């Protein structure tokens, strides 16, 4: 019998996705004139790390 796997997305990963969606349309106060943003970079890194360790 296969082990039961939960498919819930953690809150911080959902928040990172919301942050990325926000940056598609607007800029935050930490965005640089060149377009780079440390908040956006952290959100992307969080999602990438979660995808590497998710159970499914």
C-alpha positions as CSV (number, residue, x, y, z in Angstrom):
1,X,0.0,0.0,0.0
2,X,1.3,3.5,-0.9
3,X,1.9,6.1,1.8
4,X,-0.6,8.9,2.1
5,X,0.7,12.2,0.7
6,X,-0.8,15.6,1.5
7,X,-1.0,18.1,-1.3
8,X,-1.4,21.3,0.6
9,X,0.7,24.3,-0.3
10,X,2.4,25.9,2.7
11,X,1.3,29.5,3.5
12,X,4.7,31.0,2.9
13,X,4.8,29.5,-0.6
14,X,1.3,30.9,-1.3
15,X,2.5,34.3,0.0
16,X,5.5,34.1,-2.3
17,X,3.2,33.5,-5.3
18,X,1.1,36.5,-4.3
19,X,4.3,38.6,-4.2
20,X,5.3,37.5,-7.7
21,X,1.8,38.3,-9.0
22,X,2.0,41.8,-7.4
23,X,5.3,42.5,-9.0
24,X,3.9,41.6,-12.4
25,X,1.7,44.7,-12.3
26,X,3.3,47.1,-9.7
27,X,6.6,47.9,-8.0
28,X,7.2,47.9,-4.3
29,X,9.2,50.4,-2.3
30,X,12.3,48.1,-2.4
31,X,12.4,47.7,-6.2
32,X,15.5,49.1,-7.8
33,X,15.2,51.3,-10.9
34,X,16.9,48.5,-12.9
35,X,13.9,46.3,-12.2
36,X,15.6,44.0,-9.6
37,X,13.9,43.5,-6.3
38,X,15.2,41.6,-3.3
39,X,11.7,40.8,-2.2
40,X,10.9,39.2,-5.6
41,X,14.2,37.3,-5.6
42,X,13.4,35.9,-2.2
43,X,9.9,34.9,-3.3
44,X,11.3,33.1,-6.3
45,X,13.9,31.3,-4.3
46,X,11.3,30.1,-1.7
47,X,9.2,28.6,-4.5
48,X,12.1,26.9,-6.1
49,X,13.3,25.4,-2.8
50,X,9.8,24.2,-2.0
51,X,9.5,22.5,-5.5
52,X,12.7,20.6,-4.8
53,X,11.5,19.2,-1.5
54,X,7.7,18.8,-2.0
55,X,6.5,15.2,-1.5
56,X,4.7,14.8,-4.9
